[in-house]
Amino acid sequence: MASAVLDSSAVLAVLNGEPGAKVVMAALDGALVSTVNYAEIVAKLVERGNSYADALSAIQTIALTTVDFDLALAQRTGTLRAETAKRGLSLGDRACLSLAEREGLPAITADRSWVDAVSGVEVRLFR
């Protein structure tokens, strides 16, 4: 059973041993991540000097269940733009929130601007 939806910041905290990683690790069992956020994770790891193969290898060390960014998620993510524009949420942020909303799960992130950004979506900060 799924436990939470992870933002890329949460996954990167675990992979990079950043503050709050232990909080995220406690939620890893059954955690979901949108394929949009997965792309962000790969991009950040490669941007920081990892090869593509090393980035994928690192991600595979943790138990993540990816959820394809389908048409329904794309549509909801698009509509969240108006609701979250004043907070500066990115496409990846909104993709994570729309998945959390659809699945009825909390979204775990380091981004404080998410708190109360989307009505009915619980946001848990890991640091």
N, C-alpha and C positions, 0 to 999 in steps of 0.2 A: 504494500500500500504506500502511495506517495505521501511524503511528509512535508515538503516545502518546494518552492521554486527558487532556484539560485540565480542571482545576478552574476555577471562575469566578475565583478569585484570580489564576490564571496569565493568563487572558485580560485581566482588568482591569489587570494590571501592564503588559501591552503597550499597551493603549489609553490608559492614563494616564501612560505613561513612568516607571513606578515602578522601584525597584531590582530587578534580576533579569530585567527585560524582555528583555534580549539573550539570556539562556539560553532563555527561552520561545520567542523568535522563531526560534531555531535548530531548534526542534521543530515549528514551525507547519505545515510541509509534510506533509500527510497527517494532521494532528492531528484527533482526534474530540472532540466535546463533547456531553454528554447534553442533551436539551431541557430537563431540569430545571435544569441549570447555565446554559443559555442564558437561561432565565427570570430566574435570579439576576443575570446580567450586565445584562440590560435593566433590572431593578429598581434595581440599584446606580447605573447611569448616570442614570436618571430621578430617583432620590433625590438625586443630586448636582447636580441642576438642569438636566439636559439634557431637551429635549423627546423624546417617543417617536420622532419622525422622526429627530432627531439621534442618538439612541441606536442605532437600526437602521442608520443610515448609518455610524456609527463601527464597528459590528461588521462590516459588510460590507467594510471596508477590509482586513480580514485573512482569510486563507483558512481557514475553519472548515467542517468537515463535521459537521452535527448528526445525532444518532442519536435516533430517537424512543424515548421512555420507554415501552416496551411492557410487557405483562403479566409476562413472564419477568423483566425488570429490576425491575419493581415488587415482585415476590415476593422476589427475592434482596435487594433493598434493605431490605425489611421484616425479613427474617431477620437481616440484619447489625446490626440494632438491639441485639440481645442481646450480640453479639460486641464491639460498639464503645461501648456505653452508658457505661462507666466513663471513656472518653476524651472524651465529650461531642460526638460527631460528629452533625452535622445531617442532615436528609433529603438535602440537596444533596450533602453530603460522601459519604454512603453511595451515592447515585445514581452519582456519579463512580467510586467504588471498584468498584461492581458492574459497571459498563460495562467498566472496565479488566480486571476479572477475567474477564468473558465473552470479551473480545476478546484476552486474553493479552498486554496492553500495559501499559507503565508508566503510572502516574497522576502527573501533574505538578501540584504544589501548593506553597503557602507554609506550609501548616499542618503543623508538626512532629508533632502528635499522631497523624497518619496513619501514621507510620513503624511498621511491624510491627503495624498495627491489624488487618489482614486477612491471614491466612496465604496465602501464594502470590501476593500482589499486590505488585509492586514499586512503591515510592513514591519519586519523585525530587523533591527540594526545589529550587526555583529561586532561593532566597535564604536 
